[in-house]
């Protein structure tokens, strides 16, 4: 319990410290998310097994409960489509719709790994990465944003620097996810093991990611900053 409280305070401080300029109001962001979600629902094939959907929904709700107060209504949908490249990263849309590829469930070695990637996706929404990217790109018209959100290179005025910004957002989502996992009672190291095993550097499709080894080291560094539980603290005292 003590670690959960400390981790929650750490997560709150982490998200509060990251509030960059965003020209999109919550209402405008919700409108964008609604449009993108409608497009996604028309393109993806849903997994109809109720047990699968309920299981993923339960994990998602547990993770959301670890977040500081927010006004987002999250929705979790499992789809048969292959998404997210080698890491099977869910498509996390502004406004809270998250589309999880069935392959993520199949490739995860335990609930903690699945929770790790779900936390990463939730972090993208909580940190408002889509509209922050649009703000940096100087785009304020909603009709241009679907292309930008799914692939910056599709924009006629695409700026390679935006891909670097996307990489930084992936790292930021990892950091928030690690704290979210610890707060929710999951092992944040599961995110490290999943990425170290699954990510293939040099992929040409999907969002640009930090290099796998660099990403793993960064998450491990974030985990070291998390409050220790009593067992870990006792172990460290015995090692001195």
MARLUM-535214 format. One record per residue: x, y, z of N, C-alpha, C in turn; residue in one letter. Coordinates in steps of 0.02 Angstrom, whole numbers, padded with zeros to 5 digits, always signed. Each point is the difference from the previous one (the first is absolute). Layout:
! residues N
XYZXYZXYZA
...
! end
This chain:
! residues 240
+00042-00060+00000-00042+00060+00000+00044+00063+00000X
+00053-00002+00041+00044+00059+00004+00030+00016-00067X
+00022-00053-00037+00031+00012-00065-00051+00028-00049X
-00062-00026+00003-00051+00024-00045-00012+00074+00009X
-00004+00022+00063-00011+00071+00014+00058+00042-00025X
+00062-00023+00013+00059+00037-00022+00003+00002-00076X
-00016-00056-00033+00002-00003-00073-00052+00046-00030X
-00059+00003+00032-00053+00044-00025+00021+00073+00005X
+00033+00018+00055+00025+00069+00007+00054+00014-00052X
+00043-00049-00013+00052+00008-00050-00031+00009-00069X
-00050-00040-00016-00033+00005-00065-00034+00067-00008X
-00032+00024+00053-00032+00066-00003+00051+00055-00014X
+00058-00004+00034+00051+00051-00011+00030-00005-00070X
+00004-00061-00027+00028-00012-00066-00045+00031-00053X
-00065-00012+00004-00046+00026-00050-00010+00075+00008X
+00000+00025+00061-00009+00071+00012+00058+00041-00027X
+00060-00030+00001+00059+00037-00023+00002+00007-00075X
-00041-00039-00035+00002+00000-00073-00065+00029-00028X
-00004+00065-00002-00060+00033-00026+00020+00053-00051X
+00025-00023-00058+00022+00047-00052-00059+00034-00035X
+00017+00048-00043-00051+00038-00035-00039-00046-00047X
-00066+00009+00000-00044-00038-00044-00056+00046-00021X
-00005+00014-00065-00050+00047-00024-00070-00031-00005X
-00004-00065+00012-00065-00035-00005-00035-00001+00067X
-00060+00025+00002-00040-00004+00060-00022-00073+00010X
-00019-00019+00061-00025-00069+00011-00059-00017-00047X
-00044+00048-00013-00057-00013-00044+00023-00014-00072X
+00049+00039-00023+00024-00010-00068+00038-00065-00005X
+00036-00017+00052+00036-00064+00001-00049-00058-00001X
-00055+00006+00037-00051-00052+00001-00031-00008-00069X
-00011+00056-00036-00028-00003-00067+00047-00037-00047X
+00065+00013+00007+00050-00036-00040-00003-00074+00016X
-00001-00017+00064-00001-00070+00020-00062-00036-00025X
-00057+00034+00001-00062-00030-00025+00006-00016-00074X
+00029+00047-00038+00009-00012-00073+00048-00058-00013X
+00056+00000+00035+00049-00053-00010-00028-00068+00022X
-00037-00001+00054-00029-00063+00024-00051-00027-00050X
-00039+00044-00029-00048-00021-00051+00035-00031-00060X
+00055+00031-00021+00039-00027-00056+00028-00069+00018X
+00028-00005+00060+00030-00063+00021-00052-00056+00004X
-00058+00016+00028-00052-00051+00007-00026-00025-00068X
+00004+00042-00050-00022-00021-00066+00053-00042-00036X
+00062+00003+00024+00055-00034-00034+00021-00065+00035X
-00006-00002+00066+00025-00057+00038-00052-00054+00008X
+00023-00062+00011-00044-00057+00014+00002-00015+00074X
-00055+00006+00033-00003-00009+00073+00004-00074+00018X
+00033-00014+00056-00002-00066+00030-00066-00006+00038X
-00039-00048-00017-00068-00005+00027-00004-00040+00065X
+00053-00035+00018-00002-00040+00061-00008+00045+00061X
-00056-00006+00034-00015+00045+00056+00051-00008+00056X
+00024-00060+00013+00047-00011+00054+00065+00038-00011X
+00024+00004-00063+00061+00036-00016-00009+00074+00014X
-00055+00027-00025-00013+00072+00009-00007+00018+00074X
-00035-00041+00038-00009+00014+00070+00066-00003+00038X
+00043-00047-00019+00065-00008+00034+00043+00063-00012X
+00005+00021-00063+00041+00059-00016-00030+00062+00032X
-00066+00005+00000-00034+00057+00031+00017+00003+00075X
+00002-00057+00033+00015-00001+00071+00071+00026+00013X
+00048-00020-00041+00068+00024+00008+00003+00075-00012X
-00034+00022-00053-00001+00071-00015-00028+00042+00056X
-00055-00022+00030-00031+00037+00055+00046+00003+00061X
+00035-00054+00013+00047-00001+00056+00056+00051-00011X
+00023+00006-00061+00053+00048-00015-00026+00072+00004X
-00058+00011-00027-00029+00068+00001-00009+00024+00071X
-00019-00045+00045-00010+00018+00070+00064+00027+00032X
+00057-00017-00030+00064+00024+00028+00017+00070-00022X
-00036+00026-00051+00015+00067-00025-00026+00054+00047X
+00033+00059-00001-00030+00057+00035-00068+00016-00032X
-00036+00045+00030-00066+00016-00026+00004+00021-00073X
-00049-00022-00039-00001+00016-00072-00073+00002-00023X
-00011+00030-00057-00068+00004-00027-00010-00043-00061X
+00044-00047-00011-00003-00042-00060-00042-00063+00014X
-00042-00018-00048-00038-00062+00004+00036-00051-00045X
+00034-00049+00030+00039-00048-00038-00045-00058-00023X
+00014-00022-00062-00036-00057-00028+00051-00048-00030X
-00005-00064+00016+00048-00050-00022-00034-00049-00047X
+00030-00007-00060-00028-00045-00051+00056-00045-00025X
-00011-00066+00002+00049-00048-00026-00018-00015-00073X
+00050+00004-00044-00012-00010-00072+00046-00054-00027X
-00022-00029-00055+00039-00053-00031+00057+00027-00042X
-00002+00064-00017+00049+00030-00045+00069+00002+00033X
+00051-00004-00042+00069+00008+00024+00015+00075+00004X
+00017+00023+00059+00014+00070+00011+00065+00007+00039X
+00032+00058-00007+00056+00016+00044+00065-00034-00014X
+00009-00028-00061+00065-00029-00017+00019-00058+00045X
+00064-00009+00012+00025-00057+00038-00021+00001+00073X
-00015+00060+00027-00020+00004+00070-00075-00008+00009X
-00038-00003-00055-00073-00006+00004-00030+00056+00042X
+00028+00060-00007-00024+00056+00041-00072+00018-00019X
-00045+00006+00049-00069+00020-00015-00003+00069-00032X
-00053+00011-00037-00014+00067-00027-00039+00037+00053X
+00030+00052+00027-00030+00039+00055-00020+00068-00027X
-00064+00012-00005-00026+00060-00032-00016+00054+00052X
+00009+00063-00018-00022+00053+00045-00074-00008+00016X
-00018+00014+00061-00070-00011+00020-00010-00066+00036X
+00049-00047-00006-00002-00059+00043-00015-00066-00033X
-00012-00004-00065-00011-00065-00033+00067-00033-00012X
+00006-00063+00023+00063-00037-00008-00015-00066-00033X
+00031-00012-00058-00010-00061-00039+00060-00046+00010X
-00013-00058+00029+00053-00047+00020+00002-00058-00049X
+00056-00011-00034+00004-00057-00045+00002-00065+00039X
-00035-00050-00025-00001-00066+00034+00071-00027+00007X
+00044+00017-00047+00069-00024+00004+00036+00022+00063X
-00019+00058+00027+00031+00023+00062-00016-00048+00056X
-00062-00023+00003-00020-00048+00051+00037-00066-00010X
+00006-00021-00063+00032-00064-00015+00075+00001+00013X
+00032+00057-00013+00073+00005+00007+00022+00016+00071X
-00045+00023+00042+00018+00017+00069+00009-00064+00041X
+00051+00000+00041+00014-00057+00044-00023+00016+00071X
-00064+00005+00007-00028+00016+00066-00037+00066-00001X
-00043+00008+00050-00042+00059+00003+00039+00064+00009X
+00057-00003+00036+00039+00060+00013+00027+00030-00065X
+00022-00044-00047+00025+00026-00063-00056+00032-00040X
-00058-00032-00002-00057+00029-00035-00019+00067+00032X
-00001+00002+00066-00016+00062+00036+00051+00054-00016X
+00063-00020-00010+00052+00049-00015-00014+00037-00065X
-00019-00037-00052-00014+00032-00064-00066+00038+00002X
-00048-00024+00038-00063+00038+00008+00014+00066+00037X
+00042-00003+00051+00018+00061+00037+00035+00049-00046X
+00043-00024-00043+00034+00042-00049-00051+00036-00045X
-00050-00037-00023-00051+00029-00043-00042+00052+00038X
-00019-00017+00061-00039+00047+00041+00040+00064+00011X
+00066-00007+00010+00043+00057+00012+00000+00048-00059X
-00003-00027-00061-00004+00043-00059-00062+00045+00003X
-00055-00029+00020-00063+00038+00005+00005+00050+00056X
+00022-00022+00059+00002+00043+00059+00046+00060-00011X
+00055-00011-00037+00049+00053-00013-00019+00042-00061X
-00055-00017-00034-00026+00038-00057+00052+00005-00056X
+00032-00055-00015+00054+00001-00048-00023+00019-00070X
-00059-00023-00021-00023+00014-00069-00007+00074-00012X
-00034+00035+00046-00011+00071-00012+00062+00042+00017X
+00043-00025+00042+00064+00034+00011+00042-00002-00064X
-00002-00058-00034+00036-00006-00063-00030+00047-00052X
-00066+00003-00002-00033+00045-00047+00017+00073+00015X
+00003+00017+00063+00018+00068+00020+00070+00018-00025X
+00047-00047+00009+00069+00012-00023+00002+00006-00076X
-00043-00039-00034-00001+00002-00073-00035+00061-00027X
-00032+00039+00045-00035+00059-00022-00067-00014-00033X
-00029-00058+00016-00063-00020-00030-00057+00011+00050X
-00049+00038-00021-00057+00012+00043-00066-00023-00032X
+00005-00025-00061-00060-00022-00034-00009-00076+00010X
-00055-00019+00028-00012-00070+00018+00005-00046-00061X
-00018+00024-00060-00002-00044-00058+00070-00025-00019X
+00052+00036+00020+00068-00022-00017+00028-00050+00050X
-00031-00005+00058+00032-00037+00054-00001-00076-00006X
-00051-00031-00030+00005-00073-00005+00063-00024-00034X
+00019+00031-00056+00061-00020-00035+00060+00011+00044X
+00002+00057+00034+00057+00016+00044+00005-00050+00056X
-00057-00019+00028+00001-00043+00058+00027-00069-00017X
-00021-00027-00057+00021-00068-00016+00068-00004-00035X
+00018+00053-00036+00065-00002-00035+00018+00071-00021X
+00049+00030+00033+00021+00068-00016+00020+00007-00073X
+00029-00053-00029+00024+00004-00069-00057+00010-00050X
-00063-00012+00021-00056+00009-00045-00018+00073-00009X
+00025+00043+00043-00016+00071-00005+00039+00032-00057X
-00032+00044-00039+00036+00034-00054+00056+00044+00027X
-00008+00025+00062+00051+00043+00029+00036-00036+00057X
+00005-00067-00007+00031-00039+00053+00071+00022+00015X
+00015+00008+00062+00066+00023+00023+00035-00059+00034X
+00060-00019-00023+00036-00056+00031+00010+00011+00075X
+00003+00063+00022+00009+00013+00071-00058-00025+00041X
-00058-00006-00032-00058-00026+00036+00009-00073+00018X
+00039-00036-00039+00013-00070+00016+00044-00004+00063X
+00045+00047+00008+00039+00002+00061-00044+00015+00060X
-00049+00044-00011-00047+00015+00054-00041-00061+00018X
-00021-00038-00051-00037-00061+00013+00041-00049+00041X
+00064-00005-00015+00044-00044+00040+00001+00022+00073X
+00004+00065+00010+00002+00026+00068-00066-00015+00036X
-00055+00000-00038-00065-00016+00030-00003-00074+00019X
+00031-00042-00041+00002-00071+00019+00038-00010+00065X
+00055+00035+00007+00039-00004+00062-00040+00026+00059X
-00035+00056-00011-00041+00028+00054-00055-00048+00020X
-00031-00032-00048-00053-00049+00016+00028-00059+00039X
+00061-00021-00017+00032-00054+00039+00010+00021+00073X
+00023+00061+00010+00013+00024+00069-00064+00003+00040X
-00053+00027-00029-00063+00004+00035-00028-00070+00012X
+00008-00044-00049-00026-00068+00006+00033-00037+00058X
+00066+00009+00008+00035-00035+00054-00029+00019+00068X
-00011+00065+00010-00029+00023+00063-00072-00024+00008X
-00037+00000-00056-00070-00023+00002-00003-00074+00020X
+00045-00040-00028+00001-00072+00016+00014-00011+00074X
+00049+00035+00026+00017-00008+00071-00058+00021+00044X
-00032+00054-00018-00057+00025+00040-00058-00050-00002X
-00010-00032-00057-00055-00047-00008+00015-00069+00029X
+00062-00010+00022+00019-00064+00030+00029-00050-00049X
+00017+00022-00061+00034-00042-00048+00075+00010+00005X
+00038-00047-00028+00073+00006+00000+00021+00042-00061X
+00027+00060+00011+00019+00042-00056+00057-00031-00042X
+00037-00046+00028+00054-00032-00038-00027-00043-00057X
-00063-00018+00004-00031-00039-00054-00001+00039-00065X
-00006+00066+00004+00002+00041-00060+00069-00005-00032X
+00052-00001+00041+00069-00007-00024+00009-00067-00036X
-00021-00054+00032+00010-00066-00029-00038-00008-00066X
-00059+00029-00004-00039-00005-00061+00034+00038-00057X
+00019+00061+00012+00031+00041-00052+00067-00030-00021X
+00040-00023+00048+00065-00030-00016-00008-00062-00044X
-00053-00036+00009-00011-00061-00039-00033+00014-00067X
-00046+00048-00003-00042+00008-00059+00023+00053-00050X
+00028+00055+00025+00014+00056-00046+00055-00017-00049X
-00013+00013-00063+00050-00009-00052+00019+00070-00026X
+00062+00018+00007+00022+00065-00024+00000+00002-00076X
-00011+00061-00027+00005+00009-00072-00064-00014-00038X
-00057-00007+00036-00063-00011-00035-00019+00061-00041X
-00029-00012-00057-00019+00055-00045-00072+00022+00009X
-00040-00041+00034-00070+00017+00008-00015+00017+00073X
-00053+00038+00011-00020+00017+00068+00037+00061+00025X
-00011+00015+00063+00031+00058+00030+00074-00011+00010X
+00040+00054-00005+00071-00007+00014+00010-00012+00075X
+00044-00046+00017+00014-00017+00069+00073+00015+00017X
+00014+00015+00063+00071+00002+00020+00031-00068-00011X
+00066-00003-00011+00034-00063-00009-00015-00046+00060X
-00007-00065-00013-00022-00046+00052+00043+00003+00063X
+00067-00005-00008+00043-00001+00059-00003+00067+00038X
-00004+00054-00037-00006+00066+00031-00066+00005+00038X
-00052-00027-00030-00066+00002+00031-00001-00041+00064X
+00029-00059-00003+00002-00044+00059+00038+00034+00057X
+00057+00029-00016+00040+00034+00053-00040+00057+00031X
-00036+00037-00042-00038+00057+00026-00055-00023+00047X
-00035-00053-00018-00053-00025+00044+00029-00027+00065X
+00056-00035-00006+00033-00026+00061+00020+00058+00046X
+00024+00054-00030+00017+00059+00040-00061+00030+00034X
-00056+00000-00035-00062+00026+00029-00022-00044+00058X
+00006-00066-00008-00020-00046+00053+00042+00010+00062X
+00064+00015-00009+00044+00012+00058-00023+00060+00041X
-00035+00047-00033-00023+00061+00035-00066-00012+00037X
-00033-00056-00014-00063-00014+00032+00011-00016+00074X
-00048+00017+00042+00006-00018+00071+00004-00075+00009X
+00045-00023+00042+00008-00072+00012-00054-00025+00048X
-00020-00064-00010-00044-00030+00050+00042-00022+00060X
-00032-00019+00053+00036-00016+00061+00047-00058-00009X
-00019-00051-00039+00043-00058-00011+00065+00020-00034X
-00006+00040-00053+00060+00023-00036+00045+00042+00045X
-00032+00041+00042+00039+00043+00045+00040-00043+00050X
-00031-00052+00026+00033-00045+00048+00057-00037-00034X
-00011-00022-00062+00054-00034-00037+00059+00046-00008X
-00013+00064-00018+00055+00047-00009+00038+00011+00065X
-00035+00003+00055+00033+00010+00065+00044-00059+00017X
-00021-00060-00018+00040-00060+00015+00062-00004-00045X
-00004+00030-00059+00057-00002-00046+00054+00050+00020X
-00015+00048+00041+00049+00052+00018+00056-00030+00043X
! end
